[in-house]
């Protein structure tokens, strides 16, 4: 689900580079992450879900690149 949101935001030019204020052009290294907690009986309980991605501006001479799990903060409506 997160991967499709990222793809749509980049394709729709809705993910904005914080440095040059233009649309982010690409991404790499997408990963879904799960933080789990084990109790004393070896039962796993899922604590949180997240996704991490490396965003790359790719505009002109802007070299902005960031590995983040807060990629939603770069999407504008």
C-alpha positions in Angstrom: 0.0 0.0 0.0 2.7 2.5 1.0 4.7 1.7 -2.2 1.8 2.6 -4.4 1.2 5.9 -2.5 4.9 6.8 -3.1 4.8 5.8 -6.7 1.6 7.8 -7.3 2.9 10.9 -5.4 6.1 10.9 -7.5 4.3 10.3 -10.8 1.7 13.0 -9.9 4.5 15.4 -8.9 3.0 15.8 -5.4 6.2 14.8 -3.5 8.3 17.9 -3.1 12.0 18.3 -2.4 12.6 20.4 0.7 15.8 21.9 -0.7 14.8 23.1 -4.2 11.0 23.0 -3.8 10.5 21.0 -7.1 8.9 17.6 -7.5 11.0 14.6 -6.4 11.9 12.6 -9.4 12.6 9.1 -8.1 13.1 6.8 -5.1 15.0 3.6 -4.3 15.4 1.1 -1.5 11.8 0.8 -0.4 11.2 -1.5 2.6 8.2 -2.3 4.8 9.2 -2.5 8.4 7.6 -4.1 11.4 8.6 -3.5 15.0 7.6 -6.5 17.2 7.6 -7.1 20.9 7.9 -10.5 22.5 6.5 -11.3 25.9 7.8 -13.9 28.4 5.9 -16.7 26.7 7.6 -16.1 23.3 4.4 -14.7 21.8 4.9 -11.9 19.2 2.8 -8.8 19.3 3.2 -6.3 16.5 4.0 -2.9 17.9 4.0 -0.7 14.8 4.2 -0.8 11.0 6.2 1.6 8.9 7.8 1.9 5.5 11.2 3.3 4.7 12.3 4.7 1.4 15.2 6.7 -0.1 13.9 9.7 -1.9 16.0 11.4 -4.6 15.3 14.8 -5.9 16.9 14.4 -9.4 16.2 18.0 -10.5 19.0 20.0 -12.3 21.9 20.4 -9.8 19.9 19.6 -6.6 21.7 16.7 -4.9 19.1 16.2 -2.1 18.7 12.5 -1.1 17.2 11.2 2.1 16.4 7.8 3.6 13.3 8.3 5.6 10.2 6.6 7.1 8.5 10.1 7.2 8.1 10.3 3.4 4.4 11.3 3.9 5.7 14.7 5.1 7.0 15.5 1.6 3.6 15.0 -0.1 1.5 18.0 -0.8 -2.1 18.2 -2.0 
